Amino acid sequence: MRALISVSDKSGVVEFARELVSLGWELLSTSGTMKMLKEAGLPVTSVSDVTGFPEICDGRVKTLHPKIHGALLARRDLPDHMRQLEDNGIGTIDLVCVNLYPFRETVAKPDVTMEDAIEHIDIGGPSMVRSAAKNWESVTIVVNPEDYAVVLDELKTLGHTTPETRLSLSAKAYTHTAEYDMAIASWMRPKAGLPEKLFLEYDICQPLRYGENPHQEARFFKTLKSVPYSLATAEQLNGKELSYNNIQDANAALNIVREFKDKPFAVGLKHMNPCGAGVGETIAEAWSKAYEGDKTSIFGGIVAFNREVDLETAEMLKPIFLEIVMAPSFAPDALELLCTKKNLRVLKVDMDGDVKTQMACVSVNGGLLVQNQDLEICSLSLDQCVTVAKPTPVQMKDLEFTWKMVKHVKSNAIVVGRDGMLLGVGAGQMNRVGSAGIALEQARAAGQTELVLASDAFFPFDDCVTLAAKYGVKAIVQPGGSIRDEDSIKKCDELGIAMLFTGERHFKH
């Protein structure tokens, strides 16, 4: 039995090869891998000795030879194939251990040159992998060091790998080469001026019981690279399995938490929209504000924090029916208390670091919409004020708070707040004044006045200003940009309301 070993990722390969030798396998290898195996004291034959042809073109041509690919591709169950091998002095190769040049890592370097990138495109490796994978009924192909153990276990116990294992390894091998070719094509197409193609690469994170509704199938996939504020890498400390809707809502909550870093912050969320939020000097104060903003809507909702949940906060959370509680960490006594509710999902989420540009995809019939996530948000300043009345320092803080919140509400979006507390949310209405009415009525029910209001897009008329004044709004922040902006400014001046124009819209459909 012969095994050909030629790897870029050399982790565990010496131990793997040593076990093969102990089981009576003959080793073939190339260049760097052969040197490493020899230095480990293992008997190994050069591929050049097998082919009778030296490595040429600076190692570009090593294994592209009938004595290698014939040895891999010949079907053992066809006498004619085996006769041809014998007639040409070719022995079979029964196991291939190959992984490919590090192309991704090479082109990720900021100073990579075209020449360097091209030299890290593997040719012989993918050819061997594909040949071995095609003949999986007879040949074992291993492209991942994680599979060394299962292969060795079967060789030791059975003397061969099982057909099920070989088929699984073959599928993994074709995945390996597909991902490799995808990385090369993605890098080269823009440089060649070719039309853009979108290649998506995600690994399964978990199957889901169903999607938005029980008759819809669903799965949760994750990106290859871990990022902060991600459910894909969150640690579930308690509760039932996450559902499709849980994941959607929890992700929306984490996107809001990401906006607030300077002070303790808490948010409650239902159906992709915040239903309560607050900043405080402590996480308990932040939660108290979030809860008081809308005690009704939070029932069955999702809660996220940007600081460790302590026992005081956990004691306030426990009596409320919630689906999920998320935080970067939990004090041991707080976690113990929350875990007494067996169905409550408690998630520890990595919130360390900033999220870089990420792609957001939406499926449409026959296509896919792709955009960068809306990660940016401008800071507010008095220079943005377009009215005679100017916001007070306290109002400026509340405008900053509501401006960050309205970004995460479904358009048409209006939010109302005061003292670092979300008091009203108008989401997803077909006209902006309708959203304003919902948010303002909610704030009135909380018994609050001296409010601030934020809008995700411009006011098309001055009706929102007129309505806001009736409910005690003293300051407004909105993007501006309407052909009737002057009407809204004039109305604010008549009513003594301060208004800021940010020049930045935050639609969320």
C-alpha positions, 0 to 999 in steps of 0.5 A: 500500500502506498501513500502520497503525502504533499502538504502546505499545512504540515500540522500533524503530518509527521505523526500521521506519516509515522503511523502509516509507516508502522502499519506497513505503508510506503510513503511517497512525497515531494520537496518540502514535505519529503524533507520534513519526513526524512528529518523525522527519520521516516523512510520516504521515496521521492515522486521524481524517483517514481516518475523517473523525471525530475521536478522542473520549472522551479517545482511547478511540475512535479506530480503531473505524470501518468505514473502518478495520475494513472496510479490514482485514477485506475479502477481496481475493479476493471481488469483492463485498467489494472493490465495497463498499469502493469504494462507501464510499470505503474503501481497503485497509490491508495492514499493521498494526503494533500492540501494546497498552497496558501493562496488566500493568505498570500493575497490577503497581504496588503503588499502582495504582487501579481507575481507572488499571487500567481506563484501561490496558485497550486496546479499539481495539488488540485490535480492529485486531489481531484484524481484521488477524489474521483476514484474514491471507491479505491483511493482515500483522499485526505485534505484536512489534518482533522481527518487524520485520526478517523483514517488511522483508526479505520486502518488500524481496526479494519486494515482499510478505510470504509466506503462511507469514509472514502465518500465523505473524504471525497466530498470534502476534497472537492469542497476544498478545491472548489473553495480554492478555485473560488478564491483565485477567481474572486481575486483575479476577475477584478484585475482582469476587468471581467464582470463581477461575480459573487461567490458566497462561502458559508459553513453550516452552523446549525439546522433549524426546526423550521423557518419563519413558519412551521412549513418552511425549512431553514438552516443557519450558516456562518462565515468562515471568519469570526466577527464580534457581535455574532450569534454564530460564535455565541456561547449558549449557557442555558435554554432551548435551541434558537429558532429562525425568528430568534436568530433574526431578532437577536441579530437585530438587537446585537446591531443596536448594542454595537452602537453604544459603548461609552456607557451601560446600555440595554435594549429590548426587541420584538419583531426586529424593532426595539421596544425599549432601550436605555443608557445608565450609570449601571447596567441595572439602571439601563435595564430599568429605563429600557423596561419602563419605556414599554412594559407591555411589548417586551413580553416574549421579547429579546434583551441585549446588554453591552456590559456584564449582567449582575445579580441586581439586573438578573433579579429584575429580569427573572419575573419577565417572560423573555425569549433571550438574554444576551451579554458579553458576560454574566456574573456567576450568581446572576447566571445561576439565577437566570438559569433557574428558568429552563427555557430562557436562552442565555447567550454570552456574545463576543462584543470585543472589537469593531465590526468592519464592512460586512455584506448584507444580502437579501434574496429576491425572485431570481436574484440577490440584492447585495449591499454593505451593512449600514455601519456608519453613523455621524456624530451630532453637533450644533453646527447641524442646527438649522433653526433659531432655537438651539438644543440644550446640552441635555437635549443634544445627548438625547438626540444622539441617543435617539439618532442611534436608535432610529437607525435600527427601526423599520422605515418609515421610522420615528423614535421619541426619547428623553433622559437616555430612554426610549419612550416611543417607536413608530415603525414600518408605517406607510407614511411618516406622520403615521409613524410619528403619531404612534411613537408620540402616543406611546410617549404620552402614555408614559407621561413624559414631556420635554421630548426629543424626536428622531426620524430616519429620513426627511420630513416631506411636509411640516405635518410631523413638526406640527404633530410633534409640538402637540406632544411636547417635543422640544428638539428634532433630528432628521437627515433633511433633503426634502424640497420642502425642508424650509416648511419644516424649518419655518414651522419649528421656528414658529413653535420654538423647536430646535432641529438638526439636519444630519445629511445622512439617511438610515432607511431600514426596509 
